[in-house]
Amino acid sequence: MRILIEPPRPTAEVHLVIDQVRRALDVLDAASIKTEGGGTIESDGIVTGVIVVKLDEDVAKAIAVLAQAGITASIG
């Protein structure tokens, strides 16, 4: 299942969103939540991070762990 990672700010450049995705992947790895990878998508000039969580039952935990780390995420 996909998790969308909010950019650090609405007009963030691509490299900042990529950094946010890398940080989110590190946080999830530290919490033993398996992922299948991450990246970015762009729509209407806004870049958003995307992470694919391997197990659907880990999505709620992943969002909570990311929130604790100060990363805003939602189910995508």
mmJSON file of the N, C-alpha and C atoms, coordinates in Angstrom:
{"data_MODEL":{"atom_site":{
"group_PDB":["ATOM","ATOM","ATOM","ATOM","ATOM","ATOM","ATOM","ATOM","ATOM","ATOM","ATOM","ATOM","ATOM","ATOM","ATOM","ATOM","ATOM","ATOM","ATOM","ATOM","ATOM","ATOM","ATOM","ATOM","ATOM","ATOM","ATOM","ATOM","ATOM","ATOM","ATOM","ATOM","ATOM","ATOM","ATOM","ATOM","ATOM","ATOM","ATOM","ATOM","ATOM","ATOM","ATOM","ATOM","ATOM","ATOM","ATOM","ATOM","ATOM","ATOM","ATOM","ATOM","ATOM","ATOM","ATOM","ATOM","ATOM","ATOM","ATOM","ATOM","ATOM","ATOM","ATOM","ATOM","ATOM","ATOM","ATOM","ATOM","ATOM","ATOM","ATOM","ATOM","ATOM","ATOM","ATOM","ATOM","ATOM","ATOM","ATOM","ATOM","ATOM","ATOM","ATOM","ATOM","ATOM","ATOM","ATOM","ATOM","ATOM","ATOM","ATOM","ATOM","ATOM","ATOM","ATOM","ATOM","ATOM","ATOM","ATOM","ATOM","ATOM","ATOM","ATOM","ATOM","ATOM","ATOM","ATOM","ATOM","ATOM","ATOM","ATOM","ATOM","ATOM","ATOM","ATOM","ATOM","ATOM","ATOM","ATOM","ATOM","ATOM","ATOM","ATOM","ATOM","ATOM","ATOM","ATOM","ATOM","ATOM","ATOM","ATOM","ATOM","ATOM","ATOM","ATOM","ATOM","ATOM","ATOM","ATOM","ATOM","ATOM","ATOM","ATOM","ATOM","ATOM","ATOM","ATOM","ATOM","ATOM","ATOM","ATOM","ATOM","ATOM","ATOM","ATOM","ATOM","ATOM","ATOM","ATOM","ATOM","ATOM","ATOM","ATOM","ATOM","ATOM","ATOM","ATOM","ATOM","ATOM","ATOM","ATOM","ATOM","ATOM","ATOM","ATOM","ATOM","ATOM","ATOM","ATOM","ATOM","ATOM","ATOM","ATOM","ATOM","ATOM","ATOM","ATOM","ATOM","ATOM","ATOM","ATOM","ATOM","ATOM","ATOM","ATOM","ATOM","ATOM","ATOM","ATOM","ATOM","ATOM","ATOM","ATOM","ATOM","ATOM","ATOM","ATOM","ATOM","ATOM","ATOM","ATOM","ATOM","ATOM","ATOM","ATOM","ATOM","ATOM","ATOM","ATOM","ATOM","ATOM","ATOM","ATOM","ATOM","ATOM","ATOM","ATOM","ATOM"],
"id":[1,2,3,4,5,6,7,8,9,10,11,12,13,14,15,16,17,18,19,20,21,22,23,24,25,26,27,28,29,30,31,32,33,34,35,36,37,38,39,40,41,42,43,44,45,46,47,48,49,50,51,52,53,54,55,56,57,58,59,60,61,62,63,64,65,66,67,68,69,70,71,72,73,74,75,76,77,78,79,80,81,82,83,84,85,86,87,88,89,90,91,92,93,94,95,96,97,98,99,100,101,102,103,104,105,106,107,108,109,110,111,112,113,114,115,116,117,118,119,120,121,122,123,124,125,126,127,128,129,130,131,132,133,134,135,136,137,138,139,140,141,142,143,144,145,146,147,148,149,150,151,152,153,154,155,156,157,158,159,160,161,162,163,164,165,166,167,168,169,170,171,172,173,174,175,176,177,178,179,180,181,182,183,184,185,186,187,188,189,190,191,192,193,194,195,196,197,198,199,200,201,202,203,204,205,206,207,208,209,210,211,212,213,214,215,216,217,218,219,220,221,222,223,224,225,226,227,228],
"type_symbol":["N","C","C","N","C","C","N","C","C","N","C","C","N","C","C","N","C","C","N","C","C","N","C","C","N","C","C","N","C","C","N","C","C","N","C","C","N","C","C","N","C","C","N","C","C","N","C","C","N","C","C","N","C","C","N","C","C","N","C","C","N","C","C","N","C","C","N","C","C","N","C","C","N","C","C","N","C","C","N","C","C","N","C","C","N","C","C","N","C","C","N","C","C","N","C","C","N","C","C","N","C","C","N","C","C","N","C","C","N","C","C","N","C","C","N","C","C","N","C","C","N","C","C","N","C","C","N","C","C","N","C","C","N","C","C","N","C","C","N","C","C","N","C","C","N","C","C","N","C","C","N","C","C","N","C","C","N","C","C","N","C","C","N","C","C","N","C","C","N","C","C","N","C","C","N","C","C","N","C","C","N","C","C","N","C","C","N","C","C","N","C","C","N","C","C","N","C","C","N","C","C","N","C","C","N","C","C","N","C","C","N","C","C","N","C","C","N","C","C","N","C","C","N","C","C","N","C","C"],
"label_atom_id":["N","CA","C","N","CA","C","N","CA","C","N","CA","C","N","CA","C","N","CA","C","N","CA","C","N","CA","C","N","CA","C","N","CA","C","N","CA","C","N","CA","C","N","CA","C","N","CA","C","N","CA","C","N","CA","C","N","CA","C","N","CA","C","N","CA","C","N","CA","C","N","CA","C","N","CA","C","N","CA","C","N","CA","C","N","CA","C","N","CA","C","N","CA","C","N","CA","C","N","CA","C","N","CA","C","N","CA","C","N","CA","C","N","CA","C","N","CA","C","N","CA","C","N","CA","C","N","CA","C","N","CA","C","N","CA","C","N","CA","C","N","CA","C","N","CA","C","N","CA","C","N","CA","C","N","CA","C","N","CA","C","N","CA","C","N","CA","C","N","CA","C","N","CA","C","N","CA","C","N","CA","C","N","CA","C","N","CA","C","N","CA","C","N","CA","C","N","CA","C","N","CA","C","N","CA","C","N","CA","C","N","CA","C","N","CA","C","N","CA","C","N","CA","C","N","CA","C","N","CA","C","N","CA","C","N","CA","C","N","CA","C","N","CA","C","N","CA","C","N","CA","C","N","CA","C","N","CA","C","N","CA","C","N","CA","C"],
"label_alt_id":[null,null,null,null,null,null,null,null,null,null,null,null,null,null,null,null,null,null,null,null,null,null,null,null,null,null,null,null,null,null,null,null,null,null,null,null,null,null,null,null,null,null,null,null,null,null,null,null,null,null,null,null,null,null,null,null,null,null,null,null,null,null,null,null,null,null,null,null,null,null,null,null,null,null,null,null,null,null,null,null,null,null,null,null,null,null,null,null,null,null,null,null,null,null,null,null,null,null,null,null,null,null,null,null,null,null,null,null,null,null,null,null,null,null,null,null,null,null,null,null,null,null,null,null,null,null,null,null,null,null,null,null,null,null,null,null,null,null,null,null,null,null,null,null,null,null,null,null,null,null,null,null,null,null,null,null,null,null,null,null,null,null,null,null,null,null,null,null,null,null,null,null,null,null,null,null,null,null,null,null,null,null,null,null,null,null,null,null,null,null,null,null,null,null,null,null,null,null,null,null,null,null,null,null,null,null,null,null,null,null,null,null,null,null,null,null,null,null,null,null,null,null,null,null,null,null,null,null],
"label_comp_id":["MET","MET","MET","ARG","ARG","ARG","ILE","ILE","ILE","LEU","LEU","LEU","ILE","ILE","ILE","GLU","GLU","GLU","PRO","PRO","PRO","PRO","PRO","PRO","ARG","ARG","ARG","PRO","PRO","PRO","THR","THR","THR","ALA","ALA","ALA","GLU","GLU","GLU","VAL","VAL","VAL","HIS","HIS","HIS","LEU","LEU","LEU","VAL","VAL","VAL","ILE","ILE","ILE","ASP","ASP","ASP","GLN","GLN","GLN","VAL","VAL","VAL","ARG","ARG","ARG","ARG","ARG","ARG","ALA","ALA","ALA","LEU","LEU","LEU","ASP","ASP","ASP","VAL","VAL","VAL","LEU","LEU","LEU","ASP","ASP","ASP","ALA","ALA","ALA","ALA","ALA","ALA","SER","SER","SER","ILE","ILE","ILE","LYS","LYS","LYS","THR","THR","THR","GLU","GLU","GLU","GLY","GLY","GLY","GLY","GLY","GLY","GLY","GLY","GLY","THR","THR","THR","ILE","ILE","ILE","GLU","GLU","GLU","SER","SER","SER","ASP","ASP","ASP","GLY","GLY","GLY","ILE","ILE","ILE","VAL","VAL","VAL","THR","THR","THR","GLY","GLY","GLY","VAL","VAL","VAL","ILE","ILE","ILE","VAL","VAL","VAL","VAL","VAL","VAL","LYS","LYS","LYS","LEU","LEU","LEU","ASP","ASP","ASP","GLU","GLU","GLU","ASP","ASP","ASP","VAL","VAL","VAL","ALA","ALA","ALA","LYS","LYS","LYS","ALA","ALA","ALA","ILE","ILE","ILE","ALA","ALA","ALA","VAL","VAL","VAL","LEU","LEU","LEU","ALA","ALA","ALA","GLN","GLN","GLN","ALA","ALA","ALA","GLY","GLY","GLY","ILE","ILE","ILE","THR","THR","THR","ALA","ALA","ALA","SER","SER","SER","ILE","ILE","ILE","GLY","GLY","GLY"],
"label_asym_id":["A","A","A","A","A","A","A","A","A","A","A","A","A","A","A","A","A","A","A","A","A","A","A","A","A","A","A","A","A","A","A","A","A","A","A","A","A","A","A","A","A","A","A","A","A","A","A","A","A","A","A","A","A","A","A","A","A","A","A","A","A","A","A","A","A","A","A","A","A","A","A","A","A","A","A","A","A","A","A","A","A","A","A","A","A","A","A","A","A","A","A","A","A","A","A","A","A","A","A","A","A","A","A","A","A","A","A","A","A","A","A","A","A","A","A","A","A","A","A","A","A","A","A","A","A","A","A","A","A","A","A","A","A","A","A","A","A","A","A","A","A","A","A","A","A","A","A","A","A","A","A","A","A","A","A","A","A","A","A","A","A","A","A","A","A","A","A","A","A","A","A","A","A","A","A","A","A","A","A","A","A","A","A","A","A","A","A","A","A","A","A","A","A","A","A","A","A","A","A","A","A","A","A","A","A","A","A","A","A","A","A","A","A","A","A","A","A","A","A","A","A","A","A","A","A","A","A","A"],
"label_entity_id":["1","1","1","1","1","1","1","1","1","1","1","1","1","1","1","1","1","1","1","1","1","1","1","1","1","1","1","1","1","1","1","1","1","1","1","1","1","1","1","1","1","1","1","1","1","1","1","1","1","1","1","1","1","1","1","1","1","1","1","1","1","1","1","1","1","1","1","1","1","1","1","1","1","1","1","1","1","1","1","1","1","1","1","1","1","1","1","1","1","1","1","1","1","1","1","1","1","1","1","1","1","1","1","1","1","1","1","1","1","1","1","1","1","1","1","1","1","1","1","1","1","1","1","1","1","1","1","1","1","1","1","1","1","1","1","1","1","1","1","1","1","1","1","1","1","1","1","1","1","1","1","1","1","1","1","1","1","1","1","1","1","1","1","1","1","1","1","1","1","1","1","1","1","1","1","1","1","1","1","1","1","1","1","1","1","1","1","1","1","1","1","1","1","1","1","1","1","1","1","1","1","1","1","1","1","1","1","1","1","1","1","1","1","1","1","1","1","1","1","1","1","1","1","1","1","1","1","1"],
"label_seq_id":[1,1,1,2,2,2,3,3,3,4,4,4,5,5,5,6,6,6,7,7,7,8,8,8,9,9,9,10,10,10,11,11,11,12,12,12,13,13,13,14,14,14,15,15,15,16,16,16,17,17,17,18,18,18,19,19,19,20,20,20,21,21,21,22,22,22,23,23,23,24,24,24,25,25,25,26,26,26,27,27,27,28,28,28,29,29,29,30,30,30,31,31,31,32,32,32,33,33,33,34,34,34,35,35,35,36,36,36,37,37,37,38,38,38,39,39,39,40,40,40,41,41,41,42,42,42,43,43,43,44,44,44,45,45,45,46,46,46,47,47,47,48,48,48,49,49,49,50,50,50,51,51,51,52,52,52,53,53,53,54,54,54,55,55,55,56,56,56,57,57,57,58,58,58,59,59,59,60,60,60,61,61,61,62,62,62,63,63,63,64,64,64,65,65,65,66,66,66,67,67,67,68,68,68,69,69,69,70,70,70,71,71,71,72,72,72,73,73,73,74,74,74,75,75,75,76,76,76],
"pdbx_PDB_ins_code":[null,null,null,null,null,null,null,null,null,null,null,null,null,null,null,null,null,null,null,null,null,null,null,null,null,null,null,null,null,null,null,null,null,null,null,null,null,null,null,null,null,null,null,null,null,null,null,null,null,null,null,null,null,null,null,null,null,null,null,null,null,null,null,null,null,null,null,null,null,null,null,null,null,null,null,null,null,null,null,null,null,null,null,null,null,null,null,null,null,null,null,null,null,null,null,null,null,null,null,null,null,null,null,null,null,null,null,null,null,null,null,null,null,null,null,null,null,null,null,null,null,null,null,null,null,null,null,null,null,null,null,null,null,null,null,null,null,null,null,null,null,null,null,null,null,null,null,null,null,null,null,null,null,null,null,null,null,null,null,null,null,null,null,null,null,null,null,null,null,null,null,null,null,null,null,null,null,null,null,null,null,null,null,null,null,null,null,null,null,null,null,null,null,null,null,null,null,null,null,null,null,null,null,null,null,null,null,null,null,null,null,null,null,null,null,null,null,null,null,null,null,null,null,null,null,null,null,null],
"Cartn_x":[0.845,0.0,0.896,0.445,1.226,0.933,1.991,1.881,2.409,1.657,2.102,2.799,3.949,4.74,4.573,4.038,3.85,5.211,5.333,6.598,6.835,8.108,8.397,7.681,7.426,6.601,5.96,4.815,4.065,4.858,5.797,6.549,7.972,8.176,9.518,10.051,11.354,12.001,12.105,12.301,12.336,13.378,14.55,15.608,15.213,14.427,13.971,12.958,12.11,11.131,11.853,12.859,13.645,14.325,14.876,15.483,14.457,13.231,12.163,11.801,11.759,11.457,12.562,13.811,14.935,14.846,14.552,14.424,13.286,12.147,10.999,11.358,12.087,12.499,13.409,14.307,15.178,14.374,13.378,12.52,11.756,11.201,10.445,11.354,12.552,13.508,13.861,14.094,14.427,13.283,12.044,10.875,10.531,11.409,11.217,9.961,9.63,8.511,9.105,8.747,9.306,8.638,9.483,8.975,9.473,8.837,9.275,9.957,10.177,10.872,10.088,10.65,10.022,10.486,9.823,10.165,9.32,9.189,8.379,7.422,6.333,5.409,5.139,4.81,4.519,3.16,2.365,1.047,0.784,0.463,0.181,1.322,2.549,3.711,4.061,3.316,3.588,4.198,5.343,6.039,5.686,5.312,4.948,5.776,6.168,6.897,5.935,6.408,5.606,6.483,5.935,6.606,5.606,6.078,5.237,5.591,4.608,4.791,4.475,5.337,5.201,3.921,3.596,2.423,1.337,0.138,-0.973,-1.242,-1.05,-1.333,-0.324,0.779,1.771,1.533,0.565,0.368,0.018,-0.922,-1.314,-0.131,0.637,1.821,2.846,3.007,3.967,3.603,2.345,1.909,2.135,1.856,2.065,3.545,4.397,5.839,6.373,5.909,6.336,5.882,4.659,4.145,5.012,5.428,6.308,7.634,8.065,9.32,9.124,7.885,7.615,7.378,7.07,6.807,5.324,4.684,3.249,3.039,2.239,1.986,0.515,0.056,-1.326,-1.375,-2.453,-2.645,-2.919,-2.207,-2.345,-2.893],
"Cartn_y":[-1.166,0.0,1.236,2.264,3.494,4.444,5.098,6.181,7.43,8.505,9.78,10.571,11.086,11.887,13.347,14.135,15.557,16.23,17.15,17.87,18.735,19.057,19.873,21.222,21.717,22.919,22.79,23.435,23.232,23.503,24.408,24.741,24.184,23.112,22.533,22.039,22.254,21.743,20.222,19.606,18.145,17.563,18.146,17.566,17.565,18.528,18.53,17.417,17.163,16.078,14.733,14.6,13.362,13.144,14.204,14.092,13.647,14.17,13.803,12.319,11.838,10.421,9.546,9.936,9.163,9.099,10.237,10.277,9.363,9.413,8.568,7.091,6.729,5.334,4.894,5.782,5.466,5.259,6.114,6.012,4.683,4.334,3.085,1.874,1.937,0.845,0.664,1.763,1.696,1.108,1.278,0.732,-0.674,-1.269,-2.623,-2.748,-1.675,-1.711,-1.884,-2.974,-3.294,-2.457,-1.951,-1.177,-1.806,-1.416,-1.865,-0.733,0.384,1.499,2.787,3.824,5.13,5.982,7.106,8.012,9.261,9.937,11.155,11.103,11.851,12.065,13.564,14.044,15.46,15.615,16.512,16.811,18.304,18.956,20.396,21.191,20.782,21.495,21.233,20.363,20.034,18.635,18.53,17.25,16.626,15.356,14.615,13.343,12.965,11.72,10.543,9.393,8.171,7.036,6.282,5.081,3.934,2.786,1.596,0.706,0.5,-0.372,-1.791,-2.718,-4.098,-4.774,-4.614,-5.279,-4.257,-4.477,-3.55,-3.344,-4.402,-4.267,-3.361,-2.996,-2.104,-0.623,-0.326,1.055,1.988,1.617,2.488,2.729,1.689,1.834,2.745,2.585,3.405,4.883,5.196,6.593,7.151,6.349,6.791,7.019,6.106,6.237,7.481,7.704,8.884,10.164,10.163,11.332,11.639,10.594,10.795,11.417,11.142,11.696,13.069,13.569,14.889,14.898,13.729,13.612,13.371,14.241,14.117,13.147,12.12,11.097,10.721,10.199,9.736,8.548,7.825,6.679,7.233,6.694,7.208,6.231],
"Cartn_z":[0.0,0.0,0.0,-0.687,-0.788,0.366,0.818,1.787,1.095,1.188,0.63,1.726,1.407,2.342,1.939,2.855,2.565,2.419,1.455,1.335,2.571,2.861,4.035,4.005,2.803,2.609,1.229,1.008,-0.246,-1.523,-1.49,-2.699,-2.667,-1.923,-1.778,-3.119,-3.312,-4.512,-4.423,-5.572,-5.659,-4.707,-4.629,-3.797,-2.318,-1.866,-0.472,-0.217,-1.194,-1.063,-1.072,-1.926,-1.959,-0.609,-0.024,1.307,2.343,2.247,3.177,3.021,1.789,1.536,2.109,1.899,2.451,3.973,4.575,6.041,6.496,5.785,6.133,5.995,4.943,4.776,5.924,6.361,7.493,8.776,8.998,10.186,10.171,9.021,8.917,9.096,8.539,8.705,10.18,10.878,12.306,13.121,12.633,13.324,12.832,12.029,11.472,10.615,9.913,8.968,7.578,6.924,5.619,4.521,3.623,2.489,1.202,0.124,-1.195,-1.952,-1.278,-1.904,-1.792,-2.373,-2.319,-3.479,-3.636,-4.729,-4.646,-5.767,-5.811,-6.992,-6.857,-7.962,-8.034,-9.216,-9.38,-10.036,-9.473,-10.019,-9.855,-10.931,-10.916,-10.293,-10.538,-10.042,-8.592,-7.915,-6.518,-6.465,-5.822,-5.703,-4.36,-4.4,-3.185,-3.127,-1.92,-1.741,-1.64,-2.085,-2.037,-1.514,-0.582,-0.077,-0.162,-0.614,-0.681,0.51,1.387,2.554,2.113,2.467,1.998,2.493,3.786,4.346,4.667,4.153,4.394,5.883,6.688,8.118,8.843,8.181,8.793,8.48,7.637,7.191,8.344,9.189,10.309,11.235,11.523,12.371,11.694,10.398,9.652,9.729,9.545,9.611,11.011,12.038,13.421,13.714,13.26,13.487,12.769,11.551,10.817,11.507,12.029,12.747,13.962,14.68,15.841,15.439,14.2,13.701,13.06,13.099,12.529,11.036,10.473,9.032,8.836,8.075,7.81,6.658,6.894,5.887,5.885,4.75,4.649,3.699,3.744,2.846,1.458,0.479,-0.888,-1.789],
"occupancy":[1.0,1.0,1.0,1.0,1.0,1.0,1.0,1.0,1.0,1.0,1.0,1.0,1.0,1.0,1.0,1.0,1.0,1.0,1.0,1.0,1.0,1.0,1.0,1.0,1.0,1.0,1.0,1.0,1.0,1.0,1.0,1.0,1.0,1.0,1.0,1.0,1.0,1.0,1.0,1.0,1.0,1.0,1.0,1.0,1.0,1.0,1.0,1.0,1.0,1.0,1.0,1.0,1.0,1.0,1.0,1.0,1.0,1.0,1.0,1.0,1.0,1.0,1.0,1.0,1.0,1.0,1.0,1.0,1.0,1.0,1.0,1.0,1.0,1.0,1.0,1.0,1.0,1.0,1.0,1.0,1.0,1.0,1.0,1.0,1.0,1.0,1.0,1.0,1.0,1.0,1.0,1.0,1.0,1.0,1.0,1.0,1.0,1.0,1.0,1.0,1.0,1.0,1.0,1.0,1.0,1.0,1.0,1.0,1.0,1.0,1.0,1.0,1.0,1.0,1.0,1.0,1.0,1.0,1.0,1.0,1.0,1.0,1.0,1.0,1.0,1.0,1.0,1.0,1.0,1.0,1.0,1.0,1.0,1.0,1.0,1.0,1.0,1.0,1.0,1.0,1.0,1.0,1.0,1.0,1.0,1.0,1.0,1.0,1.0,1.0,1.0,1.0,1.0,1.0,1.0,1.0,1.0,1.0,1.0,1.0,1.0,1.0,1.0,1.0,1.0,1.0,1.0,1.0,1.0,1.0,1.0,1.0,1.0,1.0,1.0,1.0,1.0,1.0,1.0,1.0,1.0,1.0,1.0,1.0,1.0,1.0,1.0,1.0,1.0,1.0,1.0,1.0,1.0,1.0,1.0,1.0,1.0,1.0,1.0,1.0,1.0,1.0,1.0,1.0,1.0,1.0,1.0,1.0,1.0,1.0,1.0,1.0,1.0,1.0,1.0,1.0,1.0,1.0,1.0,1.0,1.0,1.0,1.0,1.0,1.0,1.0,1.0,1.0],
"B_iso_or_equiv":[0.0,0.0,0.0,0.0,0.0,0.0,0.0,0.0,0.0,0.0,0.0,0.0,0.0,0.0,0.0,0.0,0.0,0.0,0.0,0.0,0.0,0.0,0.0,0.0,0.0,0.0,0.0,0.0,0.0,0.0,0.0,0.0,0.0,0.0,0.0,0.0,0.0,0.0,0.0,0.0,0.0,0.0,0.0,0.0,0.0,0.0,0.0,0.0,0.0,0.0,0.0,0.0,0.0,0.0,0.0,0.0,0.0,0.0,0.0,0.0,0.0,0.0,0.0,0.0,0.0,0.0,0.0,0.0,0.0,0.0,0.0,0.0,0.0,0.0,0.0,0.0,0.0,0.0,0.0,0.0,0.0,0.0,0.0,0.0,0.0,0.0,0.0,0.0,0.0,0.0,0.0,0.0,0.0,0.0,0.0,0.0,0.0,0.0,0.0,0.0,0.0,0.0,0.0,0.0,0.0,0.0,0.0,0.0,0.0,0.0,0.0,0.0,0.0,0.0,0.0,0.0,0.0,0.0,0.0,0.0,0.0,0.0,0.0,0.0,0.0,0.0,0.0,0.0,0.0,0.0,0.0,0.0,0.0,0.0,0.0,0.0,0.0,0.0,0.0,0.0,0.0,0.0,0.0,0.0,0.0,0.0,0.0,0.0,0.0,0.0,0.0,0.0,0.0,0.0,0.0,0.0,0.0,0.0,0.0,0.0,0.0,0.0,0.0,0.0,0.0,0.0,0.0,0.0,0.0,0.0,0.0,0.0,0.0,0.0,0.0,0.0,0.0,0.0,0.0,0.0,0.0,0.0,0.0,0.0,0.0,0.0,0.0,0.0,0.0,0.0,0.0,0.0,0.0,0.0,0.0,0.0,0.0,0.0,0.0,0.0,0.0,0.0,0.0,0.0,0.0,0.0,0.0,0.0,0.0,0.0,0.0,0.0,0.0,0.0,0.0,0.0,0.0,0.0,0.0,0.0,0.0,0.0,0.0,0.0,0.0,0.0,0.0,0.0],
"pdbx_formal_charge":[null,null,null,null,null,null,null,null,null,null,null,null,null,null,null,null,null,null,null,null,null,null,null,null,null,null,null,null,null,null,null,null,null,null,null,null,null,null,null,null,null,null,null,null,null,null,null,null,null,null,null,null,null,null,null,null,null,null,null,null,null,null,null,null,null,null,null,null,null,null,null,null,null,null,null,null,null,null,null,null,null,null,null,null,null,null,null,null,null,null,null,null,null,null,null,null,null,null,null,null,null,null,null,null,null,null,null,null,null,null,null,null,null,null,null,null,null,null,null,null,null,null,null,null,null,null,null,null,null,null,null,null,null,null,null,null,null,null,null,null,null,null,null,null,null,null,null,null,null,null,null,null,null,null,null,null,null,null,null,null,null,null,null,null,null,null,null,null,null,null,null,null,null,null,null,null,null,null,null,null,null,null,null,null,null,null,null,null,null,null,null,null,null,null,null,null,null,null,null,null,null,null,null,null,null,null,null,null,null,null,null,null,null,null,null,null,null,null,null,null,null,null,null,null,null,null,null,null],
"auth_seq_id":[1,1,1,2,2,2,3,3,3,4,4,4,5,5,5,6,6,6,7,7,7,8,8,8,9,9,9,10,10,10,11,11,11,12,12,12,13,13,13,14,14,14,15,15,15,16,16,16,17,17,17,18,18,18,19,19,19,20,20,20,21,21,21,22,22,22,23,23,23,24,24,24,25,25,25,26,26,26,27,27,27,28,28,28,29,29,29,30,30,30,31,31,31,32,32,32,33,33,33,34,34,34,35,35,35,36,36,36,37,37,37,38,38,38,39,39,39,40,40,40,41,41,41,42,42,42,43,43,43,44,44,44,45,45,45,46,46,46,47,47,47,48,48,48,49,49,49,50,50,50,51,51,51,52,52,52,53,53,53,54,54,54,55,55,55,56,56,56,57,57,57,58,58,58,59,59,59,60,60,60,61,61,61,62,62,62,63,63,63,64,64,64,65,65,65,66,66,66,67,67,67,68,68,68,69,69,69,70,70,70,71,71,71,72,72,72,73,73,73,74,74,74,75,75,75,76,76,76],
"auth_comp_id":["MET","MET","MET","ARG","ARG","ARG","ILE","ILE","ILE","LEU","LEU","LEU","ILE","ILE","ILE","GLU","GLU","GLU","PRO","PRO","PRO","PRO","PRO","PRO","ARG","ARG","ARG","PRO","PRO","PRO","THR","THR","THR","ALA","ALA","ALA","GLU","GLU","GLU","VAL","VAL","VAL","HIS","HIS","HIS","LEU","LEU","LEU","VAL","VAL","VAL","ILE","ILE","ILE","ASP","ASP","ASP","GLN","GLN","GLN","VAL","VAL","VAL","ARG","ARG","ARG","ARG","ARG","ARG","ALA","ALA","ALA","LEU","LEU","LEU","ASP","ASP","ASP","VAL","VAL","VAL","LEU","LEU","LEU","ASP","ASP","ASP","ALA","ALA","ALA","ALA","ALA","ALA","SER","SER","SER","ILE","ILE","ILE","LYS","LYS","LYS","THR","THR","THR","GLU","GLU","GLU","GLY","GLY","GLY","GLY","GLY","GLY","GLY","GLY","GLY","THR","THR","THR","ILE","ILE","ILE","GLU","GLU","GLU","SER","SER","SER","ASP","ASP","ASP","GLY","GLY","GLY","ILE","ILE","ILE","VAL","VAL","VAL","THR","THR","THR","GLY","GLY","GLY","VAL","VAL","VAL","ILE","ILE","ILE","VAL","VAL","VAL","VAL","VAL","VAL","LYS","LYS","LYS","LEU","LEU","LEU","ASP","ASP","ASP","GLU","GLU","GLU","ASP","ASP","ASP","VAL","VAL","VAL","ALA","ALA","ALA","LYS","LYS","LYS","ALA","ALA","ALA","ILE","ILE","ILE","ALA","ALA","ALA","VAL","VAL","VAL","LEU","LEU","LEU","ALA","ALA","ALA","GLN","GLN","GLN","ALA","ALA","ALA","GLY","GLY","GLY","ILE","ILE","ILE","THR","THR","THR","ALA","ALA","ALA","SER","SER","SER","ILE","ILE","ILE","GLY","GLY","GLY"],
"auth_asym_id":["A","A","A","A","A","A","A","A","A","A","A","A","A","A","A","A","A","A","A","A","A","A","A","A","A","A","A","A","A","A","A","A","A","A","A","A","A","A","A","A","A","A","A","A","A","A","A","A","A","A","A","A","A","A","A","A","A","A","A","A","A","A","A","A","A","A","A","A","A","A","A","A","A","A","A","A","A","A","A","A","A","A","A","A","A","A","A","A","A","A","A","A","A","A","A","A","A","A","A","A","A","A","A","A","A","A","A","A","A","A","A","A","A","A","A","A","A","A","A","A","A","A","A","A","A","A","A","A","A","A","A","A","A","A","A","A","A","A","A","A","A","A","A","A","A","A","A","A","A","A","A","A","A","A","A","A","A","A","A","A","A","A","A","A","A","A","A","A","A","A","A","A","A","A","A","A","A","A","A","A","A","A","A","A","A","A","A","A","A","A","A","A","A","A","A","A","A","A","A","A","A","A","A","A","A","A","A","A","A","A","A","A","A","A","A","A","A","A","A","A","A","A","A","A","A","A","A","A"],
"auth_atom_id":["N","CA","C","N","CA","C","N","CA","C","N","CA","C","N","CA","C","N","CA","C","N","CA","C","N","CA","C","N","CA","C","N","CA","C","N","CA","C","N","CA","C","N","CA","C","N","CA","C","N","CA","C","N","CA","C","N","CA","C","N","CA","C","N","CA","C","N","CA","C","N","CA","C","N","CA","C","N","CA","C","N","CA","C","N","CA","C","N","CA","C","N","CA","C","N","CA","C","N","CA","C","N","CA","C","N","CA","C","N","CA","C","N","CA","C","N","CA","C","N","CA","C","N","CA","C","N","CA","C","N","CA","C","N","CA","C","N","CA","C","N","CA","C","N","CA","C","N","CA","C","N","CA","C","N","CA","C","N","CA","C","N","CA","C","N","CA","C","N","CA","C","N","CA","C","N","CA","C","N","CA","C","N","CA","C","N","CA","C","N","CA","C","N","CA","C","N","CA","C","N","CA","C","N","CA","C","N","CA","C","N","CA","C","N","CA","C","N","CA","C","N","CA","C","N","CA","C","N","CA","C","N","CA","C","N","CA","C","N","CA","C","N","CA","C","N","CA","C","N","CA","C","N","CA","C","N","CA","C","N","CA","C","N","CA","C"],
"pdbx_PDB_model_num":[1,1,1,1,1,1,1,1,1,1,1,1,1,1,1,1,1,1,1,1,1,1,1,1,1,1,1,1,1,1,1,1,1,1,1,1,1,1,1,1,1,1,1,1,1,1,1,1,1,1,1,1,1,1,1,1,1,1,1,1,1,1,1,1,1,1,1,1,1,1,1,1,1,1,1,1,1,1,1,1,1,1,1,1,1,1,1,1,1,1,1,1,1,1,1,1,1,1,1,1,1,1,1,1,1,1,1,1,1,1,1,1,1,1,1,1,1,1,1,1,1,1,1,1,1,1,1,1,1,1,1,1,1,1,1,1,1,1,1,1,1,1,1,1,1,1,1,1,1,1,1,1,1,1,1,1,1,1,1,1,1,1,1,1,1,1,1,1,1,1,1,1,1,1,1,1,1,1,1,1,1,1,1,1,1,1,1,1,1,1,1,1,1,1,1,1,1,1,1,1,1,1,1,1,1,1,1,1,1,1,1,1,1,1,1,1,1,1,1,1,1,1,1,1,1,1,1,1]
}}}
